[in-house]
Amino acid sequence: HVHMLISFPPRKSAVDVIKALKGRSAFLFLQTHPEIRQKQYWGGHLWSSSYYLGSLGNMSKDVVERYVNDQKYNAYKK
């Protein structure tokens, strides 16, 4: 489960940005940790094919940054 606040140019589609993030991060992670690929965790995939994408809408960037940062601390409390 990952929360990210990212900005990208309007000419880029959100789907393409998500695919690029997932693809590149999976490539780098599995290159660094080949034992994960060898054990065939997650059906050979690092990421699931699903994602949720939301825009800031009428929220300020500060509010969203605070939410994302608070998730780190809430996860440790569980």
C-alpha positions as CSV (number, residue, x, y, z in Angstrom):
1,H,0.0,0.0,0.0
2,V,1.6,3.2,-1.1
3,H,0.6,6.9,-0.8
4,M,2.2,9.4,-3.2
5,L,1.7,13.0,-4.0
6,I,3.0,13.7,-7.5
7,S,2.8,16.4,-10.1
8,F,3.0,15.8,-13.8
9,P,2.4,17.9,-16.9
10,P,-1.2,17.9,-18.2
11,R,-0.1,16.5,-21.5
12,K,0.7,13.2,-19.7
13,S,-2.2,10.9,-19.0
14,A,-2.6,9.7,-15.4
15,V,-2.6,6.0,-16.6
16,D,0.7,6.5,-18.4
17,V,2.3,8.1,-15.3
18,I,1.1,5.2,-13.1
19,K,2.3,2.6,-15.5
20,A,5.7,4.3,-15.7
21,L,6.0,4.5,-11.9
22,K,5.0,0.9,-11.4
23,G,7.1,-0.4,-14.2
24,R,10.3,1.4,-13.4
25,S,10.1,0.8,-9.7
26,A,9.4,-2.9,-10.2
27,F,12.3,-3.2,-12.6
28,L,14.7,-1.5,-10.2
29,F,13.5,-3.4,-7.1
30,L,13.6,-6.8,-8.8
31,Q,17.0,-6.0,-10.2
32,T,18.3,-5.2,-6.7
33,H,16.5,-8.2,-5.2
34,P,16.6,-11.0,-7.7
35,E,15.6,-13.5,-5.0
36,I,12.1,-12.1,-5.0
37,R,11.7,-12.7,-8.7
38,Q,13.2,-16.3,-8.4
39,K,10.6,-17.2,-5.7
40,Q,7.8,-15.9,-8.0
41,Y,6.0,-13.9,-5.3
42,W,2.8,-12.2,-6.5
43,G,2.6,-14.3,-9.6
44,G,5.8,-12.8,-10.9
45,H,4.6,-9.2,-10.5
46,L,5.6,-6.6,-7.9
47,W,2.5,-4.5,-8.2
48,S,-1.1,-5.4,-8.6
49,S,-2.7,-4.1,-11.8
50,S,-5.1,-1.8,-9.8
51,Y,-4.6,1.7,-8.5
52,Y,-6.5,4.6,-7.1
53,L,-5.9,8.1,-8.4
54,G,-7.4,11.3,-7.0
55,S,-6.8,14.9,-7.7
56,L,-6.3,17.7,-5.2
57,G,-9.6,19.2,-6.3
58,N,-10.5,21.9,-3.8
59,M,-8.0,20.7,-1.2
60,S,-4.7,22.5,-0.7
61,K,-1.4,20.7,-1.4
62,D,-0.5,21.2,2.3
63,V,-3.6,19.2,3.4
64,V,-2.8,16.3,1.1
65,E,0.9,16.3,2.1
66,R,-0.2,16.2,5.8
67,Y,-2.5,13.3,5.1
68,V,0.2,11.3,3.2
69,N,2.8,12.0,6.0
70,D,0.3,11.1,8.7
71,Q,-0.2,7.7,7.1
72,K,3.4,6.8,8.0
73,Y,2.8,7.4,11.6
74,N,-0.6,5.7,11.7
75,A,0.8,2.6,10.1
76,Y,3.4,2.3,12.9
77,K,0.7,2.6,15.6
78,K,-1.1,-0.6,14.4
